[in-house]
């Protein structure tokens, strides 16, 4: 019988790629586990992926997002539930993870619809830097989840991780500047929300 050296070489390479570790299961079965799978970090939490896609946190790397998780508070809202009312003191920013929110502002005769806020967007960022009255009322249109980060949390973050705190504060300032610029140009779409 002829030996197939080419096939043996390929099999040998495959054996080197996987660490010959037999992992037992509760039923007594075993399977091969790649050595490199132990070195790979676990997948990033899907909610943190959404947070990382927002304008404020888009420059944060994986380690910074994991750190930010300690300063974010997950909030669940029912359809029709008010997040905050126009005129009340602002305490922080909200990052939409799932669901949909509606922003409105009081008008002369009726409420003015400012637009919808969808996953990956944030609102209320002015309050992250300074306590000012809210400029709009925000209500959940459907069951929704948002992360809240309060001013006191940003201050704690800045004390514990100055570079990350500075990075977040700069991104908030850039977002506010961009929204102000769009407002001054006469745009009235939902991207001008606070």
C-alpha positions in Angstrom: 0.0 0.0 0.0 1.3 3.5 -0.9 1.6 6.2 1.7 0.0 9.5 0.9 2.6 11.9 2.3 0.7 15.0 1.1 -2.4 14.0 3.1 -0.3 13.2 6.1 1.4 16.6 6.0 -2.0 18.3 5.8 -3.4 16.2 8.7 -0.2 17.0 10.7 -0.7 20.7 10.1 -4.3 20.5 11.3 -3.2 18.7 14.5 -0.7 21.5 15.2 -3.4 24.1 14.8 -5.7 22.4 17.3 -4.4 21.7 20.8 -5.1 18.0 21.5 -7.3 18.8 24.5 -10.2 16.6 25.1 -13.0 18.4 26.9 -15.5 16.2 28.5 -19.2 17.1 28.6 -21.8 16.2 31.1 -22.7 13.1 28.9 -19.1 11.8 28.8 -18.5 12.9 25.2 -15.4 14.7 24.3 -14.4 17.2 21.6 -11.3 18.9 20.4 -10.8 22.5 21.3 -8.5 24.8 19.4 -5.7 26.1 21.6 -6.1 29.6 20.0 -9.8 29.8 21.1 -8.5 30.2 24.7 -6.6 33.3 23.6 -9.4 35.0 21.8 -11.4 37.5 23.9 -15.1 36.7 24.3 -17.4 38.4 21.9 -18.4 42.0 22.8 -21.8 42.4 24.4 -24.3 43.3 21.6 -25.6 46.2 23.7 -22.0 47.6 24.0 -21.7 47.4 20.2 -24.7 49.7 20.0 -23.2 52.0 22.6 -19.9 52.0 20.6 -21.8 53.1 17.5 -23.2 56.3 19.0 -21.5 59.6 18.2 -20.3 60.1 21.8 -18.6 56.7 22.2 -17.6 55.9 18.6 -13.9 56.6 19.2 -13.8 54.2 22.2 -11.9 50.9 21.8 -13.1 47.5 23.2 -11.3 48.0 26.5 -12.8 51.5 27.0 -16.3 50.2 26.2 -15.9 47.5 28.8 -14.8 50.2 31.3 -17.8 52.4 30.3 -20.1 49.5 31.1 -19.5 50.2 34.8 -20.8 53.7 34.4 -23.9 53.0 32.3 -27.3 52.3 33.8 -29.7 50.1 31.8 -33.3 51.4 31.7 -36.3 49.7 30.4 -39.3 51.7 29.2 -42.9 50.7 28.4 -44.7 52.2 25.4 -45.9 55.7 26.4 -43.6 56.0 29.3 -41.9 59.4 29.7 -38.1 59.5 29.9 -38.0 63.1 30.8 -40.2 66.2 30.5 -39.3 69.5 28.8 -38.1 72.0 31.4 -37.0 69.5 34.1 -33.4 69.6 35.1 -31.2 67.4 33.0 -28.9 64.9 34.7 -27.4 62.8 31.9 -27.4 61.3 28.4 -29.5 58.4 27.1 -28.2 55.9 24.5 -31.0 54.0 22.7 -30.2 50.2 22.6 -33.5 49.0 21.3 -37.0 50.3 20.6 -38.0 53.8 19.6 -38.4 57.1 21.3 -40.3 60.3 20.3 -39.1 63.8 21.1 -41.6 66.7 21.2 -41.5 70.3 22.2 -44.2 72.6 23.4 -45.6 75.0 20.8 -48.0 77.9 20.9 -51.1 75.8 20.2 -49.8 72.2 20.1 -46.8 70.0 20.6 -44.1 70.2 17.9 -42.8 66.8 16.8 -38.9 66.9 16.8 -38.6 63.3 15.5 -37.9 59.7 16.4 -34.8 58.5 18.2 -33.7 55.0 17.1 -31.1 52.5 18.3 -27.6 53.8 18.1 -28.6 57.4 18.7 -28.4 59.4 21.9 -30.3 62.3 23.4 -29.9 64.6 26.4 -26.2 65.0 26.0 -26.1 68.7 27.1 -27.0 67.5 30.6 -23.8 65.3 30.7 -21.7 68.5 30.9 -24.1 71.0 32.6 -27.4 70.9 34.5 -29.8 72.8 32.3 -33.5 72.5 31.7 -34.5 69.8 29.2 -35.3 71.3 25.8 -37.8 68.6 24.9 -40.0 65.8 26.2 -39.0 62.3 25.3 -41.4 59.4 25.4 -40.9 55.7 24.5 -43.1 54.9 21.5 -42.8 51.1 22.1 -41.1 48.9 24.7 -37.5 50.2 24.6 -34.2 49.9 26.3 -31.7 52.7 26.8 -28.5 53.2 28.7 -28.2 56.3 30.9 -25.0 57.9 31.9 -25.3 60.7 34.4 -23.1 63.7 35.0 -21.9 62.3 38.3 -20.8 59.1 36.5 -18.9 61.1 33.9 -17.1 62.9 36.8 -16.3 59.6 38.5 -15.0 58.3 35.1 -12.8 61.4 34.7 -11.3 60.8 38.1 -10.7 57.1 37.6 -9.7 57.2 33.9 -8.9 60.8 32.9 -8.1 60.0 29.2 -11.4 58.2 28.7 -13.3 60.9 30.6 -11.7 63.6 28.4 -12.4 61.6 25.2 -16.1 61.3 26.1 -16.4 65.0 27.1 -14.7 66.0 23.8 -17.1 63.8 21.8 -20.1 65.4 23.6 -18.8 68.9 22.8 -18.3 67.9 19.1 -21.9 66.4 18.9 -23.4 69.5 20.5 -21.4 71.7 18.1 -22.6 69.7 15.1 -26.2 69.9 16.2 -25.9 73.7 16.8 -24.4 74.1 13.4 -27.2 72.2 11.7 -29.8 74.2 13.7 -28.2 77.5 12.6 -28.3 76.3 8.9 -32.0 75.8 9.3 -32.2 72.0 9.5 -35.1 70.9 11.7 -34.8 67.1 11.5 -34.5 64.7 14.4 -30.7 64.9 14.6 -31.0 68.2 16.5 -32.2 66.7 19.8 -31.0 67.3 23.3 
